[in-house]
Amino acid sequence: MSAPTSTADRRHLVLRRWPAALGVAVAILSLATGGDRESLAITLSAAVGCYLAAAALGRPWTVWPAVLGASLVVVIGELIGIAWWAGLGGTSAVLVIVGLALRAPRSALLAQAFAVAGFGCAVAISVLVTPRVGLVVAGLALASHAVWDAIHLRRRLVVAPSLAEACMFLDVPLGLGAIVLAFAG
C-alpha cells in the first residue's frame, strides 16, 4: 500500500486505524502512570472477560459495552470492598451460565471460558510472586494475549474486529513495556 498523498487520504487512513491508535494511546497512558503488575493483571482479566461476554451473548458488538462493564465491576467492587479479581471472576462465572442459558455456540463459549481460566492462572501467578517477577509474568501474559486478539481479528470471530485490533495494539506495547520497566526498576 502506498503512502497517503493528500490530507483526505491521510485522514481516511487515521479514521480506518482508530482502534490501533486507541490501543497504543491507552498503553502509553498506562505505562506513563506506572504500569504496575496489578493494573496489568486487571487489564488482562478485563480483556478475557470481555471476549467471554461477547461469546456468551453471541453478539460481537457487545464487547465494547463489556469494556465499560468490566471497568465498572472493578471500580464498584473496590468501593464496596470486593477485590477486583473476585468481581471479574464472579462476572465470568455468571457469563458462562448466561451463555449456556442463551444457548450460545458451545465452541466459542468453551474457547473463551478456557482463555479466562488460562490467562487467569497467569494473572494469579503475577500477583502472588514478587513485584518484579509479577510484572514480567503479567507483561508476558498480556503480550501473549495479542496472539488471541490476532486470531480473532483475522478470522472475524466472537468479538468486533475493532476491539480485537485495539486490544492487540494495547497488549503488545503495554506487555513489553512492563517487562522493560521490570528490568529497569
C-alpha positions as CSV (number, residue, x, y, z in Angstrom):
1,M,0.0,0.0,0.0
2,S,1.5,3.4,-1.0
3,A,1.7,6.3,1.4
4,P,-1.2,8.6,1.5
5,T,-0.7,11.6,-0.7
6,S,-3.4,14.1,0.3
7,T,-4.8,15.3,3.5
8,A,-8.0,13.5,2.8
9,D,-6.1,10.2,2.2
10,R,-4.2,10.6,5.5
11,R,-7.4,11.4,7.4
12,H,-9.1,8.3,5.9
13,L,-6.1,6.2,6.9
14,V,-6.3,7.6,10.5
15,L,-10.0,7.0,10.7
16,R,-9.6,3.5,9.5
17,R,-6.9,2.7,12.0
18,W,-8.6,4.3,15.1
19,P,-8.7,1.1,17.0
20,A,-4.9,0.7,16.7
21,A,-4.4,4.3,17.7
22,L,-6.7,3.9,20.7
23,G,-4.8,0.7,21.8
24,V,-1.4,2.4,21.6
25,A,-2.7,5.5,23.4
26,V,-4.1,3.5,26.3
27,A,-0.8,1.5,26.5
28,I,1.3,4.7,26.6
29,L,-1.0,6.2,29.3
30,S,-0.9,3.0,31.4
31,L,2.9,2.9,31.2
32,A,3.2,6.6,31.9
33,T,1.1,6.3,35.0
34,G,3.1,3.4,36.5
35,G,2.3,0.2,34.7
36,D,2.3,-2.0,37.8
37,R,1.6,-5.7,37.9
38,E,-1.9,-5.3,39.4
39,S,-3.0,-2.8,36.7
40,L,-1.7,-5.2,34.0
41,A,-3.5,-8.1,35.7
42,I,-6.7,-6.1,35.8
43,T,-6.3,-5.2,32.1
44,L,-5.7,-8.8,31.1
45,S,-8.6,-10.1,33.2
46,A,-11.0,-7.5,31.8
47,A,-9.9,-8.3,28.3
48,V,-10.6,-12.0,28.5
49,G,-13.8,-11.3,30.4
50,C,-15.0,-9.0,27.5
51,Y,-14.3,-11.7,25.0
52,L,-16.3,-14.1,27.2
53,A,-19.2,-11.7,27.3
54,A,-19.3,-11.4,23.5
55,A,-19.3,-15.2,23.2
56,A,-21.9,-15.7,25.9
57,L,-24.2,-13.1,24.3
58,G,-23.5,-14.2,20.8
59,R,-23.2,-10.6,19.7
60,P,-19.7,-9.3,18.7
61,W,-20.6,-5.7,19.2
62,T,-21.3,-6.3,22.9
63,V,-17.6,-6.5,23.5
64,W,-17.3,-2.6,23.6
65,P,-20.0,-2.2,26.3
66,A,-18.4,-5.1,28.1
67,V,-15.2,-3.0,28.4
68,L,-17.2,-0.4,30.3
69,G,-18.9,-3.1,32.3
70,A,-15.7,-4.7,33.3
71,S,-14.3,-1.3,34.4
72,L,-17.4,-0.7,36.5
73,V,-17.2,-4.2,38.1
74,V,-13.6,-3.3,39.2
75,V,-14.4,0.2,40.5
76,I,-17.7,-0.7,42.2
77,G,-16.2,-3.8,43.6
78,E,-13.3,-1.9,45.1
79,L,-15.7,0.7,46.5
80,I,-17.8,-1.8,48.3
81,G,-14.9,-3.9,49.5
82,I,-14.8,-6.7,46.9
83,A,-11.4,-7.4,45.3
84,W,-11.2,-6.7,41.6
85,W,-10.3,-10.4,40.9
86,A,-13.3,-11.6,42.8
87,G,-15.6,-9.2,40.9
88,L,-14.2,-10.1,37.5
89,G,-14.1,-13.8,38.3
90,G,-17.6,-13.8,39.5
91,T,-18.7,-11.9,36.4
92,S,-17.0,-14.5,34.2
93,A,-18.8,-17.4,36.0
94,V,-22.2,-15.6,35.5
95,L,-21.3,-15.0,31.8
96,V,-20.7,-18.8,31.3
97,I,-24.1,-19.5,32.9
98,V,-25.8,-16.8,30.7
99,G,-24.1,-18.2,27.6
100,L,-25.4,-21.7,28.5
101,A,-28.9,-20.4,29.1
102,L,-28.9,-18.4,25.9
103,R,-27.6,-21.5,24.0
104,A,-24.5,-19.6,22.8
105,P,-22.4,-21.5,20.3
106,R,-20.6,-24.0,22.6
107,S,-17.3,-23.9,20.8
108,A,-17.0,-20.1,21.2
109,L,-18.2,-20.2,24.8
110,L,-15.9,-23.0,25.7
111,A,-12.8,-21.4,24.0
112,Q,-13.4,-18.1,25.8
113,A,-14.0,-19.9,29.1
114,F,-10.7,-21.8,28.7
115,A,-9.0,-18.5,27.8
116,V,-10.4,-16.9,31.0
117,A,-9.0,-19.9,33.0
118,G,-5.6,-20.0,31.3
119,F,-5.0,-16.3,31.4
120,G,-6.5,-16.2,34.9
121,C,-3.8,-18.6,36.1
122,A,-1.1,-16.2,34.7
123,V,-2.9,-13.3,36.5
124,A,-2.9,-15.2,39.8
125,I,0.8,-16.0,39.5
126,S,1.6,-12.4,38.6
127,V,0.0,-11.1,41.8
128,L,1.3,-13.8,44.1
129,V,5.0,-13.6,43.3
130,T,7.4,-10.8,44.0
131,P,6.5,-7.5,42.3
132,R,9.3,-7.6,39.7
133,V,8.7,-11.2,38.7
134,G,4.9,-10.5,38.8
135,L,5.4,-7.6,36.4
136,V,7.3,-9.8,34.0
137,V,4.7,-12.5,34.2
138,A,1.8,-10.1,33.7
139,G,3.7,-8.4,30.8
140,L,4.3,-11.7,29.1
141,A,0.8,-12.9,29.6
142,L,-0.6,-9.6,28.3
143,A,1.7,-9.6,25.3
144,S,0.8,-13.2,24.5
145,H,-2.9,-12.2,24.6
146,A,-2.2,-10.3,21.4
147,V,-2.0,-13.7,19.7
148,W,-5.5,-14.4,20.8
149,D,-6.5,-10.9,19.5
150,A,-4.8,-11.6,16.2
151,I,-6.6,-14.9,15.7
152,H,-10.0,-13.3,16.4
153,L,-9.2,-10.3,14.2
154,R,-8.0,-12.4,11.3
155,R,-10.9,-14.9,11.5
156,R,-13.5,-12.3,12.5
157,L,-14.5,-14.5,15.5
158,V,-16.6,-13.7,18.6
159,V,-15.7,-10.0,19.0
160,A,-16.0,-6.9,16.9
161,P,-12.8,-6.6,14.7
162,S,-12.3,-3.1,16.0
163,L,-12.0,-4.3,19.6
164,A,-9.6,-7.2,18.6
165,E,-7.4,-4.6,16.8
166,A,-7.5,-2.1,19.7
167,C,-6.7,-4.9,22.2
168,M,-3.8,-6.2,20.1
169,F,-2.3,-2.7,19.9
170,L,-2.8,-2.3,23.7
171,D,-1.5,-5.7,24.7
172,V,1.9,-5.8,22.9
173,P,3.3,-2.3,23.9
174,L,1.9,-2.5,27.4
175,G,3.1,-6.0,28.0
176,L,6.5,-5.4,26.5
177,G,6.8,-2.0,28.2
178,A,6.0,-3.6,31.6
179,I,8.8,-6.1,31.0
180,V,11.2,-3.3,30.3
181,L,10.0,-1.5,33.4
182,A,10.6,-4.7,35.5
183,F,14.2,-5.0,34.4
184,A,14.9,-1.2,34.6
185,G,13.4,-0.9,38.1
